[in-house]
Amino acid sequence: MIYPREVHESSTSHCCVVENAMGRSKRRARKNNTTVILAIVSKSDGKTENLSRDRLVYRAEGNANLVLAIPDLGQVLRLRKSPTNCDLEAPSIDHVIMVTEYARIVGSLFAREFTIEPQLVLLRIPNYDTVNRWLNQFRPSVRCDKEIRCRAGILYPDLAILRRDLLPPDIQVTGETYCVEIKPKQGWMFPEETFKALFPDLSAKLCRFCAMQYLKLVKKTIKRVSNYCPIDLFSGDRDRMLRALRGLVETPQNNFRMWRSGQLIYGDGIDCGLQDALEDTMLQGDPSKNLDNFLQLLLTAILNDSTGTTVPNESHPLPRGSILKQILDVQMFAQDNLTTTVDGASIDEEQSFGNVAQILAKRRSTSENWLESLSGAEKYFLGATALDCSLMMTFQKVTAGGDTEERHTIRVGDERFAVSMTVMDLDPKADSHPTKYLKQTRMSYKAYKDFGGSDKIC
């Protein structure tokens, strides 16, 4: 069972690092850098911030959103993308409002120190074509089939910067700040009865993530199967978890990225200094141990029971206050309500969000026990969000200060690191999600079967 904490409706500005970065940015243009190309207006107090090119840095993007860093504010601006030449009103401001409110609600299911507050901002963009031409200098060509046409965005704190609000005031840090993103994906196996009911002609030796690898091979979106398995990561067994973390580093795909002071240095098809980063942070005599030390840091951080008794343990080997356990607890809503949700799922390809609207309405009308008021289908959508969330870890070397037992510092050998952990990408899923999820699942296990299967069991 999950105990949601109270959702505060404040608009304190905070922010996130992540989206899917593909390819490297082109050299930044230098002319007319001081011309204001967009302004952000706080929805809560009306404060306006004019932003010129020299105050904005293209950070990354995924299929749906593009992220710009604003270094002098320590924030990032997340913008919804649209197909090229779409109506200027799409995506609507109402949609961004919904995404912001929903992120707050799902965030309340996690300990406060694992979440950051999204801030809705309105946009004033004098010329969208100018903004898109400027952005296209840095964007991967495969992403340029979409552009920015939105009139609202979401502001978060930049997680490339260590979160000082969680640290003792006397702590001193030094050197570069590093940020790691892990997309843990589905951390549970399908119950045998559920799988047989949904896919009677298939077998489920593998978890969904590992089966998906074979579908990606068929579609030629990857060249090799990942060494990562989320069942290992969520197992609570240290050896299996280390194996999963090593697999993420060895085959990052879209599930592992690393930034150094805001610059992407490692990810799928990108290695601009991982070994240098490991030497900078983890070298303690034997260079061959750098990666092992790094994996120990990651393992200790995701197992750190830093939040007391917020989430019941329920005999699971993961510590009850660990970020990984809390992600899994929310994911379980999808497993527990999958079969009942499928029967009434929408097959409409349009991006309707009726289930999310019901969740928001019940949360507004029921401040206490709102989670218990949700239907099984509505709880499924909360779980589906957690299936695609990101786990962000920001860390920096400690030189002095702070209690050696301080819960936000981790010792690896002779070095001590200040660490903050954050759950990100708590985005709503459209009503068609269950139908698409099952379709993709069936295709994945069929692809695995067509490949002849293997002896691997997750």
C-alpha positions in Angstrom: 0.0 0.0 0.0 1.2 3.5 -0.7 0.5 6.5 1.5 0.4 9.6 -0.6 1.7 12.8 1.0 -0.2 16.0 0.8 0.0 17.8 -2.5 0.8 21.5 -2.1 -0.5 23.6 -4.9 2.3 26.2 -4.7 4.1 27.2 -7.9 7.6 27.2 -6.5 9.9 26.9 -9.4 11.9 23.7 -9.8 13.3 21.7 -12.6 14.5 18.6 -14.4 17.2 17.6 -16.7 15.8 14.9 -18.8 14.6 14.0 -22.1 16.0 11.8 -24.8 19.2 13.2 -26.3 20.1 11.9 -29.7 23.2 13.0 -31.5 25.4 15.9 -30.8 24.6 19.6 -31.0 26.0 21.7 -33.8 28.2 24.7 -33.0 26.2 27.5 -31.5 25.6 30.6 -33.6 26.9 33.8 -32.1 25.2 36.6 -34.0 22.2 38.5 -32.5 22.6 36.5 -29.2 21.2 39.3 -27.1 17.9 39.6 -29.0 14.9 38.4 -26.9 13.4 35.4 -28.6 10.9 34.3 -25.9 9.6 35.4 -22.6 8.2 33.2 -19.8 5.4 34.5 -17.6 4.7 32.9 -14.3 1.1 31.7 -14.1 1.1 32.3 -10.3 2.4 35.8 -9.9 2.7 37.2 -13.5 6.4 37.8 -13.2 8.0 38.0 -16.7 11.5 36.8 -17.6 12.8 37.9 -21.1 15.2 35.3 -22.6 17.7 35.9 -25.3 19.7 33.3 -27.2 22.7 33.8 -25.0 20.7 32.8 -21.9 19.3 29.6 -23.4 21.1 26.3 -24.0 19.6 23.4 -25.9 19.7 20.5 -23.4 18.0 17.5 -25.0 14.7 16.3 -26.3 12.5 13.2 -26.7 9.6 12.3 -28.9 7.2 14.6 -27.2 9.2 17.4 -25.4 12.2 19.6 -25.9 14.2 20.9 -22.9 16.1 24.2 -22.8 18.4 25.0 -19.9 18.5 28.5 -18.4 21.9 28.4 -16.6 21.7 31.8 -14.9 18.4 30.8 -13.3 19.4 27.3 -12.5 16.3 26.0 -14.3 15.2 24.2 -17.4 12.2 24.9 -19.6 10.3 21.9 -21.0 8.3 22.6 -24.2 5.8 20.4 -25.8 6.5 19.7 -29.5 4.1 19.6 -32.4 4.2 18.3 -35.9 5.6 20.9 -38.3 3.1 23.4 -39.8 0.4 22.6 -37.1 -2.1 25.0 -35.8 -0.5 27.6 -33.5 -3.0 26.7 -30.7 -1.7 23.1 -30.5 -0.7 21.9 -28.0 -3.2 23.8 -25.9 -2.5 25.7 -22.7 -5.1 23.5 -21.0 -3.1 20.4 -21.9 0.1 21.9 -20.2 -2.0 22.8 -17.2 -3.2 19.2 -17.0 0.3 17.8 -17.3 1.5 20.1 -14.5 -1.3 19.3 -12.1 -1.0 15.6 -12.8 2.8 15.6 -12.2 2.1 17.2 -8.8 -0.4 14.5 -7.9 1.7 11.6 -8.9 4.7 13.2 -7.2 2.7 13.1 -3.9 3.0 9.3 -4.0 6.7 9.7 -3.4 8.7 11.0 -0.5 9.0 14.8 -0.8 12.8 14.7 -1.1 12.5 12.5 -4.3 10.3 15.0 -6.1 10.5 18.6 -7.4 7.7 21.0 -8.1 6.7 21.8 -11.7 5.9 25.5 -12.4 3.5 26.4 -15.2 4.6 29.3 -17.3 3.0 31.1 -20.2 5.1 31.8 -23.2 5.4 35.0 -25.3 7.2 34.2 -28.5 7.3 37.0 -31.1 8.1 34.7 -34.0 7.9 30.9 -33.7 9.7 30.4 -37.0 12.7 32.3 -35.7 12.8 30.2 -32.6 12.6 27.0 -34.5 15.3 28.0 -37.0 17.6 28.8 -34.1 16.8 25.5 -32.3 17.4 23.4 -35.4 21.1 24.3 -35.4 21.5 22.1 -32.3 18.8 19.4 -32.7 19.4 16.0 -34.2 18.1 15.8 -37.7 15.9 12.8 -36.9 14.0 15.0 -34.4 13.3 17.9 -36.8 10.0 16.5 -38.0 8.5 18.3 -35.0 8.8 21.9 -33.8 7.8 24.3 -31.1 4.3 25.9 -31.4 3.2 25.8 -27.7 2.0 28.8 -25.7 2.8 27.4 -22.3 5.7 25.4 -20.8 6.8 23.8 -17.6 9.7 25.1 -15.5 11.8 22.8 -13.3 15.0 23.2 -11.3 18.0 22.0 -13.3 19.1 18.7 -11.9 22.5 19.1 -13.5 23.0 21.2 -10.4 23.2 19.5 -7.0 20.1 20.2 -4.8 21.5 22.1 -1.8 18.1 22.1 -0.1 18.7 18.5 1.0 22.2 19.1 2.3 23.6 20.4 5.7 24.4 24.1 5.4 28.1 23.6 6.4 28.9 20.9 3.7 31.5 21.9 1.1 31.8 20.3 -2.3 34.3 20.6 -5.1 34.9 19.8 -8.7 32.4 19.0 -11.5 28.8 18.2 -10.8 27.6 14.9 -12.4 24.1 13.8 -13.1 23.0 10.3 -14.0 19.6 9.4 -15.5 18.3 5.9 -15.3 15.0 4.8 -16.8 14.4 1.6 -14.8 11.3 0.6 -16.8 8.9 -2.2 -15.7 10.2 -3.8 -12.5 7.7 -6.7 -12.2 7.0 -9.9 -14.1 3.5 -10.6 -15.4 1.7 -13.0 -13.0 1.4 -16.3 -14.8 -2.4 -16.3 -14.7 -2.6 -12.8 -16.1 -0.2 -13.5 -18.9 -2.0 -16.7 -19.9 -5.3 -14.9 -19.9 -4.0 -12.1 -22.1 -1.6 -14.1 -24.3 -2.7 -17.8 -24.3 -0.4 -18.7 -27.2 2.8 -17.2 -25.7 5.1 -17.9 -22.8 6.7 -15.4 -20.4 10.2 -16.5 -19.5 11.4 -13.0 -19.9 10.3 -9.7 -18.4 8.6 -7.2 -20.7 11.8 -5.1 -21.1 13.9 -8.0 -22.2 11.2 -9.3 -24.6 11.0 -5.7 -26.0 14.6 -6.0 -27.1 13.7 -8.6 -29.7 11.0 -6.4 -31.1 13.5 -3.6 -31.4 15.9 -6.0 -33.2 13.1 -6.8 -35.7 12.5 -3.1 -36.2 16.2 -2.4 -36.4 16.1 0.3 -33.8 18.9 -1.4 -31.9 21.8 -3.5 -33.1 22.2 -5.7 -30.0 20.2 -6.9 -27.0 20.7 -4.9 -23.9 22.7 -6.4 -21.0 20.3 -4.7 -18.6 17.3 -6.4 -16.9 15.0 -4.4 -14.7 14.0 -7.5 -12.7 17.6 -7.6 -11.5 17.6 -4.0 -10.6 14.4 -4.2 -8.6 15.4 -7.5 -6.9 17.0 -6.1 -3.8 19.9 -8.6 -4.3 23.1 -6.6 -4.4 24.9 -8.8 -6.9 21.9 -8.8 -9.3 21.5 -5.1 -8.9 25.2 -4.5 -9.7 24.8 -6.7 -12.8 21.9 -4.6 -13.9 23.7 -1.3 -13.3 26.8 -2.6 -15.2 24.4 -3.7 -18.1 23.0 -0.1 -18.2 26.5 1.4 -18.6 27.6 -1.2 -21.1 24.5 -0.9 -23.3 22.9 2.4 -22.4 20.3 2.6 -25.2 17.7 5.1 -24.0 17.9 3.9 -20.3 21.2 5.5 -19.1 22.7 8.9 -19.6 25.4 10.9 -17.8 26.0 14.7 -17.7 29.0 16.7 -16.5 28.1 20.2 -15.4 25.1 20.2 -17.8 26.9 18.7 -20.8 25.8 15.2 -22.0 28.9 13.0 -22.0 27.5 9.5 -22.2 24.5 7.8 -23.6 23.2 5.9 -26.6 25.8 6.4 -29.3 27.5 9.2 -27.3 30.7 8.9 -25.4 32.4 12.3 -24.8 34.3 11.5 -21.7 32.9 8.7 -19.5 36.3 7.3 -18.7 37.6 10.8 -17.9 34.6 11.3 -15.6 35.2 8.1 -13.8 38.8 9.0 -13.3 37.9 12.4 -12.1 35.5 11.1 -9.4 36.4 7.5 -8.7 40.1 7.1 -9.0 41.5 5.7 -5.8 44.8 4.1 -6.8 43.8 1.4 -9.2 42.2 2.8 -12.4 40.7 -0.6 -13.3 38.5 -0.2 -10.2 37.0 3.1 -11.4 33.8 1.6 -12.9 33.4 -0.7 -9.9 33.5 2.3 -7.6 31.0 4.1 -9.7 28.6 1.2 -9.7 28.9 1.0 -5.9 28.0 4.7 -5.7 24.9 4.1 -7.8 23.9 1.0 -5.9 24.3 2.7 -2.5 22.3 5.7 -3.7 19.3 3.7 -5.0 19.2 1.5 -1.9 19.6 4.4 0.5 16.7 4.3 3.0 16.6 8.0 3.3 13.0 8.7 4.0 12.1 6.8 7.1 8.8 4.9 7.0 6.9 6.7 4.2 6.2 3.5 2.3 5.5 0.2 4.0 8.0 -2.5 3.2 5.6 -5.4 2.8 8.4 -7.9 3.1 10.1 -6.7 -0.1 13.9 -6.9 0.0 14.2 -3.2 -1.2 14.4 -0.8 1.7 11.0 0.8 2.3 12.4 4.4 2.0 14.5 3.8 -1.1 13.7 5.6 -4.3 13.6 2.3 -6.1 11.1 0.7 -3.8 8.8 3.8 -4.1 8.9 3.6 -7.9 8.0 -0.1 -7.8 5.1 0.5 -5.4 3.6 3.0 -7.8 4.3 0.7 -10.8 2.3 -2.1 -9.1 -0.9 -0.2 -9.7 -0.5 -1.1 -13.3 0.1 -4.8 -12.6 -2.8 -5.0 -10.1 -5.3 -3.4 -12.4 -4.2 -4.5 -15.8 -6.8 -7.1 -16.7 -9.8 -5.0 -15.5 -8.5 -2.0 -17.3 -8.0 -3.7 -20.7 -11.7 -4.6 -21.1 -12.8 -1.0 -21.0 -9.7 0.5 -22.7 -10.0 3.0 -25.5 -8.9 1.9 -29.0 -9.1 5.5 -30.2 -5.8 6.7 -31.6 -6.6 10.3 -30.6 -4.9 11.7 -27.5 -7.8 11.8 -25.1 -7.1 11.9 -21.4 -10.5 11.0 -19.8 -9.0 8.8 -17.1 -6.5 11.4 -16.1 -9.2 14.0 -16.0 -11.1 11.8 -13.6 -8.1 11.4 -11.4 -7.6 15.2 -11.2 -11.3 15.8 -10.5 -11.3 13.3 -7.6 -8.1 14.7 -6.2 -9.6 18.2 -6.2 -12.9 17.1 -4.5 -11.3 14.6 -2.0 -8.2 16.1 -0.4 -8.0 13.1 2.0 -8.1 9.4 1.0 -8.2 10.5 -2.7 -6.2 7.4 -3.7 -8.8 5.1 -2.3 -11.5 6.9 -4.3 -10.0 6.0 -7.6 -11.3 3.1 -9.7 -9.0 0.2 -10.7 -8.6 1.7 -14.2 -7.7 5.1 -12.8 -5.0 3.5 -10.6 -3.7 1.7 -13.6 -2.9 5.0 -15.3 -0.9 6.1 -12.2 1.1 2.9 -12.5 1.6 3.3 -16.2 3.2 6.7 -15.5 5.8 5.1 -13.2 6.6 2.5 -15.8 8.2 5.2 -17.9 9.6 7.5 -15.2 13.2 8.5 -14.8 15.4 8.3 -11.8 17.9 11.1 -11.6 21.0 11.1 -9.4 23.1 14.2 -9.0 26.4 14.0 -7.1 29.6 16.0 -6.3 32.7 15.3 -4.2 32.6 16.5 -0.5 35.7 18.2 0.9 34.5 19.2 4.3 31.4 19.6 6.6 28.4 17.5 7.2 28.0 14.6 9.4 29.8 11.5 8.2 26.6 9.6 8.8 24.5 12.2 7.0 21.9 10.4 4.8 22.5 12.5 1.7 26.2 11.8 1.6 27.7 8.5 0.5 31.2 7.1 1.1 32.9 5.1 -1.6 36.4 4.0 -0.4 38.2 7.2 0.8 35.9 9.6 -1.0 32.6 11.1 0.2 29.9 12.3 -2.2 26.9 14.6 -1.7 24.0 13.0 -3.5 20.4 14.0 -4.4 17.9 11.6 -5.9 14.8 12.7 -7.9 12.0 11.0 -9.8 11.2 12.7 -13.1 9.0 12.3 -16.2 5.8 11.8 -14.3 3.7 12.3 -17.4 0.0 11.3 -18.0 -0.9 8.5 -20.3 -3.6 8.8 -22.9 -6.8 6.6 -22.7 -5.4 4.4 -25.4 -2.4 3.4 -23.4 -3.6 0.0 -22.2 -4.5 -1.1 -25.7 -1.2 0.1 -27.1 0.7 -1.5 -24.2 -0.9 -4.9 -24.7 -0.4 -4.7 -28.5 3.3 -3.9 -28.0 3.7 -6.6 -25.4 2.2 -9.2 -27.7 4.5 -8.2 -30.5 7.5 -8.3 -28.2 6.9 -11.8 -26.9 6.1 -13.0 -30.4 9.4 -11.5 -31.7 11.2 -13.3 -28.9 9.5 -16.6 -29.9 10.3 -16.0 -33.6 13.9 -15.6 -32.7 13.8 -19.1 -31.3 13.7 -18.0 -27.7 16.6 -18.7 -25.3 17.3 -20.2 -22.0 17.3 -16.8 -20.2 14.8 -16.4 -17.4 14.4 -13.0 -15.8 
